[in-house]
Amino acid sequence: MKKILKSDNWYLKCGIFITGFILIVILIGQFWTPYDSGYMDGAARLEGPSFAHIFGTDNFGRDILSRVIEGTGTTFLVSFCINLIGLLAGTMIGAAAGYRGGLFDDLLMRICDAITAFPNVMLALVIIAVFGSGDLNIIWVLGILFIPSYARIVRSQFVQQKSCNYVQMAKLMGASPLRIIFVHILPNIYSTLLPAATIGFNNAVLAEASMSFLGVGVSANKPSLGRMLNEAQSFLVGGAPWYAAFVGLAIVLLVMGLSLLGEGLQKEQLRGKK
């Protein structure tokens, strides 16, 4: 931490500050919010920002601040699960393809190419139309779509690393392929995976918000930033512009924090190679 504070990498500093602030808000929201996010007060419908409701109220009289806090937590958790599926599965596929090589490598990479040949949102909509929406469906569908990007990154690193001296020495000493993959090579490529995972998390947030905006994201009984933004667009002109403004601000801050964090980590990685 001291090294980060002394660093001149402002991308990393700002990314850590913004993301850390959001995480603290999400954590607090698990135990306390100003109001019950589902409580409807018809008398307080579409009230502007005030001391009673800092972000105002929506068309059902619900407190927007409370819903933004819970919606940010929902979006963050779903995006984390999406990114985790893509990261773990992509790492395993990329490691196997890069280490094994040959026809096995070609087959796995062609499958990844087939997945990325279609626009992600369109493919996700088709799959969800078949299997239905919901938290678990949106997580595994988008998680699968995130696999190819991680698989390519890990494969390229394994292709480079498997010819290094330390890997050849491990083979001569009788180390098994699994030991070489998990004990020797993977620990040496985490510095590449960490920025990629941060950027992937950012993309997962945008993907989840987009799907929820289209009405096929997480369950309707949970606040979600994408769905709230969809609801707010009807009140942009002459109604309650603060609704969309505050929801949009939450999405921007979350995406900005993760983007700056990923950019900062990439700069640290490049600096370490010099």
C-alpha positions in Angstrom: 0.0 0.0 0.0 2.9 2.4 0.8 4.3 1.7 -2.6 1.0 2.6 -4.3 0.7 5.9 -2.3 4.2 6.9 -3.3 3.7 5.9 -6.9 3.1 8.5 -9.6 0.5 6.2 -11.2 -2.6 8.3 -10.8 -4.7 5.9 -12.8 -4.1 3.3 -10.2 -4.6 5.7 -7.3 -7.9 7.0 -8.6 -9.1 3.6 -9.6 -8.4 2.2 -6.1 -10.1 5.2 -4.5 -13.3 5.2 -6.6 -13.6 1.4 -6.6 -12.9 1.3 -2.8 -15.6 3.9 -2.2 -18.1 1.9 -4.2 -17.3 -1.3 -2.3 -17.7 0.5 1.0 -21.1 1.8 -0.1 -22.1 -1.7 -1.3 -21.0 -3.2 2.0 -22.9 -0.6 4.1 -26.0 -1.3 1.9 -26.0 -4.9 2.9 -26.8 -3.8 6.5 -28.4 -0.4 6.2 -30.1 1.8 3.6 -32.0 5.1 4.2 -35.3 3.4 3.3 -36.6 0.0 2.3 -35.8 -0.1 -1.4 -39.1 -1.7 -2.2 -41.3 0.5 0.0 -43.8 2.5 -2.2 -45.2 5.8 -1.0 -47.8 7.2 -3.4 -47.8 10.6 -1.7 -44.0 11.0 -2.4 -44.2 10.0 -6.0 -41.5 11.7 -8.2 -40.3 14.0 -5.5 -37.1 15.9 -6.3 -33.9 15.6 -4.3 -34.4 16.8 -0.7 -33.2 16.2 2.9 -35.8 13.4 3.2 -34.8 11.8 -0.1 -31.3 12.9 -1.2 -31.7 11.4 -4.7 -35.4 12.0 -4.9 -38.1 9.3 -5.4 -39.2 7.3 -8.4 -42.6 6.9 -10.1 -43.7 4.6 -7.3 -42.5 6.8 -4.5 -39.5 4.6 -3.7 -36.3 6.2 -2.4 -33.9 6.4 -5.3 -30.7 6.5 -3.1 -31.7 3.2 -1.4 -32.4 1.6 -4.7 -29.2 2.9 -6.2 -27.2 1.4 -3.3 -28.9 -2.0 -3.6 -28.8 -1.9 -7.4 -25.1 -1.2 -7.4 -24.6 -4.2 -5.1 -26.7 -6.4 -7.4 -24.8 -5.3 -10.5 -21.5 -5.7 -8.8 -22.2 -9.2 -7.6 -23.7 -10.4 -10.8 -20.8 -8.9 -12.8 -18.3 -10.5 -10.5 -19.8 -13.9 -11.0 -19.9 -13.4 -14.8 -16.2 -12.4 -14.8 -15.2 -15.2 -12.5 -16.8 -17.9 -14.8 -15.0 -16.4 -17.8 -11.7 -16.1 -15.9 -11.6 -19.6 -14.5 -12.9 -21.4 -17.6 -10.9 -19.2 -19.9 -7.7 -19.8 -17.9 -8.2 -23.6 -18.0 -9.0 -23.7 -21.7 -6.1 -21.3 -22.6 -3.7 -23.2 -20.4 -4.6 -26.6 -21.9 -4.5 -25.2 -25.5 -1.2 -23.3 -25.0 0.6 -26.1 -23.2 -0.6 -29.0 -25.4 -0.5 -27.2 -28.7 -1.1 -29.0 -32.0 -4.6 -30.1 -33.2 -6.0 -29.8 -29.6 -5.0 -26.1 -29.5 -6.5 -25.5 -33.0 -9.8 -27.1 -32.0 -10.2 -25.1 -28.8 -9.3 -21.8 -30.5 -11.7 -22.4 -33.3 -14.5 -23.0 -30.8 -13.5 -19.7 -29.1 -13.6 -18.0 -32.6 -17.1 -19.4 -33.2 -18.3 -17.9 -29.9 -16.9 -14.5 -30.7 -18.1 -14.5 -34.3 -21.5 -13.3 -33.1 -22.2 -10.0 -31.3 -22.2 -10.8 -27.6 -25.5 -9.1 -26.8 -27.3 -10.6 -29.7 -26.1 -14.1 -28.9 -27.0 -13.6 -25.2 -30.5 -12.5 -26.1 -31.0 -15.6 -28.3 -29.8 -18.0 -25.6 -31.9 -16.2 -22.9 -34.9 -16.3 -25.2 -34.6 -20.1 -25.3 -33.7 -20.8 -21.6 -35.4 -17.8 -20.0 -34.1 -14.8 -18.0 -33.1 -14.7 -14.3 -30.0 -14.3 -12.2 -28.4 -17.7 -12.8 -29.2 -17.7 -16.6 -27.7 -14.3 -17.2 -24.6 -15.2 -15.1 -23.8 -18.4 -17.0 -24.8 -17.1 -20.4 -22.6 -13.9 -20.2 -19.9 -15.9 -18.3 -19.6 -18.3 -21.3 -19.3 -15.3 -23.7 -16.4 -14.0 -21.6 -14.4 -17.2 -21.9 -12.7 -16.7 -25.3 -11.0 -13.4 -24.4 -9.4 -14.9 -21.3 -8.6 -18.2 -23.2 -6.6 -16.2 -25.8 -4.7 -14.2 -23.3 -3.7 -17.3 -21.2 -2.9 -19.4 -24.3 -0.5 -16.7 -25.7 1.3 -16.6 -22.3 1.6 -20.4 -22.1 3.0 -20.5 -25.6 5.7 -18.1 -24.6 6.4 -19.6 -21.1 6.5 -23.3 -22.0 9.8 -22.9 -23.9 11.5 -21.1 -21.0 14.3 -22.7 -19.1 12.4 -23.1 -15.8 9.7 -25.1 -17.6 12.3 -27.3 -19.4 14.1 -27.9 -16.0 10.8 -28.9 -14.4 10.2 -31.4 -17.2 13.7 -32.9 -16.8 13.0 -33.3 -13.1 9.9 -35.3 -13.9 7.2 -32.8 -13.0 3.8 -33.7 -14.3 2.0 -31.5 -16.8 -0.5 -30.5 -14.2 2.2 -29.5 -11.8 4.0 -27.5 -14.5 0.8 -25.7 -15.4 -0.5 -24.9 -11.9 2.7 -24.6 -9.9 5.2 -23.2 -12.4 3.6 -21.4 -15.3 0.3 -19.9 -13.9 2.1 -18.1 -11.0 4.3 -16.4 -13.5 1.5 -15.0 -15.7 -0.7 -13.6 -12.9 0.7 -10.1 -13.6 -0.8 -10.3 -17.1 -4.1 -11.8 -15.9 -4.8 -9.2 -13.2 -5.2 -6.2 -15.5 -7.1 -8.4 -17.9 -9.5 -9.5 -15.1 -10.1 -5.9 -14.0 -10.9 -4.8 -17.6 -13.1 -8.0 -17.9 -14.9 -7.0 -14.8 -15.6 -3.6 -16.3 -17.0 -5.2 -19.4 -19.1 -7.5 -17.3 -20.7 -4.5 -15.6 -21.6 -2.9 -18.9 -22.9 -6.3 -20.2 -25.1 -6.9 -17.2 -26.4 -3.3 -17.2 -27.2 -3.6 -20.9 -29.1 -6.8 -20.5 -31.0 -5.5 -17.5 -31.8 -2.3 -19.5 -33.3 -4.5 -22.2 -35.4 -6.3 -19.6 -33.7 -9.7 -19.7 -31.2 -9.3 -16.8 -31.6 -10.1 -13.2 -34.9 -10.9 -11.5 -37.4 -8.0 -11.6 -37.8 -8.1 -7.8 -34.2 -7.0 -7.3 -33.0 -3.4 -7.9 -30.6 -3.3 -10.9 -28.9 -0.3 -12.3 -29.7 -1.3 -15.9 -33.4 -1.8 -15.2 -33.6 1.4 -13.2 -32.1 3.3 -16.1 -34.7 1.8 -18.4 -37.5 2.9 -16.0 -36.0 6.4 -15.7 -35.9 7.2 -19.4 -39.6 7.8 -19.4 -39.2 10.7 -17.0 -36.2 12.4 -18.5 -38.2 15.3 -20.1 -40.6 17.2 -17.9 -40.9 14.6 -15.2 -38.0 13.5 -13.0 -34.6 13.9 -14.8 -32.8 13.3 -11.5 -33.9 9.7 -11.6 -31.8 8.9 -14.7 -29.0 11.3 -13.7 -28.3 9.5 -10.3 -28.6 6.0 -11.7 -26.4 6.9 -14.7 -23.9 8.5 -12.3 -23.7 5.2 -10.3 -23.0 3.3 -13.5 -20.4 5.8 -14.7 -18.6 5.8 -11.3 -18.5 2.0 -11.2 -17.2 1.7 -14.8 -14.8 4.5 -14.4 -13.3 3.1 -11.2 -12.7 -0.3 -12.7 -11.4 1.2 -16.0 -8.9 3.4 -14.1 -7.9 0.4 -12.0 -7.3 -1.8 -15.0 -5.4 1.0 -16.8 -3.3 1.6 -13.7 -2.4 -2.1 -13.3 -1.4 -2.2 -17.0 0.9 0.7 -16.5 2.5 -1.0 -13.5 2.9 -4.2 -15.5 4.7 -2.3 -18.4 6.8 -0.4 -15.9 7.9 -3.7 -14.3 9.0 -5.0 -17.6 11.4 -2.1 -18.2 
